[in-house]
């Protein structure tokens, strides 16, 4: 329905077009399969995408539309991945459920059962911004480690490499848990979930955990020492904030990470509220 689509569009990437099947009351009773087929064809015709994702909504799930058959037929006809992402109906109000169903769809339809072994690692990112992901990838590249983002900011062709990575590491373990555990269980890719790389010490610990897991502890220690020296002027500027009182209102994983950062900067945390 248009209302569900408006909610999806609010957080969309500008470069990723959305189409809506726009089912009405009649379709919600008799089925919206024909509209879905039409929307997939229109998406392919207008945008020539490398992959199409079919995001269902609670209305469609309750209606029990046969999304599987429609997407399977579209894959055979168009020759590109057409990936169904199923809503959880009205059963869950936990945001992580959405991350889990997205990861499930991608792992099932874009990641092969066996992957060609590589020297890269999977950088598991679900909600981080591009600047954060690019910054972490740059740091890892300086240590000689190629980090391939999955699924956020990754390309469909890069997803196939996820099964052959040396390691999967989470930026936010609460969001990336399902993807990391699934890659470990189905493809024997070890899953690493250190505390979030927030702040100088938090990022240093995060990088050190990767270095230890890959047998590159000494090289990573040199990188961390160099970055700490580079950040000394910024930390000196932040000294003016010491003693300030702060109240943290963030999701749990971020709240704890920012609480550690506050201590690192000499701030006094007077309260924490989590949803």
N, C-alpha and C positions, 0 to 999 in steps of 0.2 A: 504493500500500500504506500501511497505518497507520504504519509506521515512517518512511517518507518524509514523511508528513503531520506527524508529531510534530516533525521537524526544521524544517519550514516554520513551524509554529505558534509555535516558540520565539521568533522574531523578529518576530511579526506586530504590526500596529497594533491597539490595543484596539478601535478603532471599526470595524475591517474584519473581518467574520465569515469564517471558513474552513469549507468543507465538504470532506470527503474521500470519494472514490469507494469506498475500502476494498476494492480488488480482492484476490482470493485466488489460490491457486495455479492453479485452473482458469481464472480470468479472464486470468491472465498468459500462459496458453498459447492459449486460444481467443479472447481479446480482451475488452476492458472497455468497448466503446462504449456498451452499454446502460446500464451503471452511470453513465457520464459524462452521458448524456442525462438520466437520473433526477436526478443531482446538480444539474445546471444548472436543471432545472425546480423542484427544491426550493429552490434559492437564490433564484430569482425569486419563488416563491410566498411564502416566509417573510420576505424582506427587501426586496422591491421595489427593487432596486439600480438605479443609473443606468448601471452597466456590470458585467460579470462577466468575470473573468480565469481562464482555465484553465491552471494551472501543471502541466506534465508532470513526470515523474521519469525517471531512467535506466531503471527497469523498464518503464515505458510506452513509452519510445523503442525499447528493444530489442524489445519486443513488436510494435512497428509499428502501434499502434492508429491508426485514421483520425480523428485529432482535427480535421483541417481540415473534413471533411464534417459532422461533428457540430456544430462551432461555427458553420459557415455556415448550417446548417438552424436552429440556435437563434437566430441573428441575425434571420433572416427571420420566425420565429415570434413572438419576443418583442419585436422592434422596438427593441432596445437593443444597444450594442456588446458582443459576446462575443469576447474577445481571447485567442487561444492564445499561451502563452509556453513555448517548447520548451526542454527540458533538453538539455545537450550530451552526453548519455550519460555515459560514463566517460572521455571523451577529454581533458577539461581539469580541472586542479586549481587554476586561477587564478580568484580571486574575480571579477576584472573580466569574465570570460566571462559570469557571471550578469547583471551590469549591462548588458552588450551585448545579450543576448537579450531582456531586459525592454524596453530602449529600442527594439529592432527591432520587437517586437510592438506597442508603443504607437504608434510612428511609422507602421506599416503600417495599423493599424485605427482609430486615433483622430484622426490628423492628415490633413486633406484634401490632395489633390494641389496645390491652389492655395489660398492663404489670403488673407483680406482684409488689406491692409497696415495696420499700426498703428504707434503711437509707443512701444509697450512693448518690453521686452527679455525674452528667455528666461533665467531663472536655472536653470542645469542643476545639479540636486541629486540624488544617488543614495543616499547613506548618511548625510548630515548630519542632526543633530537639529533639531527644530522651532525651538528657541530660536535656533540659529545662523542658520537660514534667515530667521526673522522679524526678527532683528537686522539682517541685511544688507539685507532689503527696506525696513526702516525708514530706514536710512542713505540708500539710493538714493531713497526717496520724498522725503526732505528735499532732495535735489538735483533734484527734479522728474522722476524717472525711475520709471515703473511697471515693476516686475520680477515676471513671472509664473513661478512655480516649475514646473519640468518635469524628470522626472516626479514626484519625491517631493513630497508635500504639494500637488500640483496636482489640480484637479477634472477629470473627463472633459470637461466643456464648455470648460474653459480650454485643454485640449490642442489643440483645433482652432485656437487662436490662435497656436500655435507656428510655423506656416508663414508668418505675416505679421509676425513680429517684426523689429525693426531690427537686432538683434544677439542672438547666443547667447553667454553668458559662463559659464564653468565655475567652480564652487567647488572642485572637485578634478578637475584635467584628466585624471588617470590613470583615473578612473571615468567621466567624462563625455565622453571622446574620441569614442566611437562615435556618441552622440547628436548632438554638435556637428558632426562631419564629415558625418553623414547629412543634417542640416538644411541644411548649407551646400551639399552636392552636389545634393540633390533640390529644395530650395526657395530657394536663393540667399540664405540667411540667414548673414551672416558669423559665423565662430566665433572667439571670443577665449578664450585659455587662459593668463591671467597666473598667476604663482605664487600659492599659496593665501593668502587673507586671514586670516593668523594673526599676532597681535601688532599693535602700533600701526603700525610702519613697513610690515609686510606688508600690512595692510589699506589703508594709504594708497596704496601702489603699485598694489594691485588696483583701488581706486576711480579712481586717476589714469588707468589704462589704459582704463577704460570712458569716462571723461570725454573723453579724447583721441579714442577711436573714434567718439564721438557728437558731437564738436565742442563739448563743454561743459567744456573744460579749466579755464577760469577759475572757473566756478561750483563745480566739484568741488574745486579747490584751496582755495576759501574754506571749504567744508564740512570738509575734512580739517584745516585750521588750527583751526577751531572745536572739532572733536572732540578734537584733541590738547590744547587748553587745558582741556577738560572732564576729560580723563583725568590731568592733572598730579598731583592728590592721590593717585590710585591708584598712579601710578608712583613717587611719593615713598615710599609705604608699602612698595613692592617693593624699595626700595633696601637694605633690611636683608638681602636675599638675595644681594647681590653677593658674588662669590667662592665661592659654594657650588658643589660639584662635582655634576654630574648625569650620569646614564646614560640614553640614549634608546632605547626599544624600541617601535617603531611601524612600520607600513607605510611604504615609501620616501617617498611624497609627503608624508605627515604628518611623517615623521622630519626631512626637510630643512627643512620649514616651522618645526617646533618648535626645530630647531637654530639657525635664524636668530633666533627669539624668545629663545632662551637667551642668545645674544650680545647682543641688545638689552637684556636685563635684567642683564647683567654676570655671567652664570653661566659656569662652566667645563665644557664638554662633554668628559667623559673617555672616552666610547665611544658608539657607535651600533650597534644590531643591528636588522636588518630581516628579515622572513620571506621 
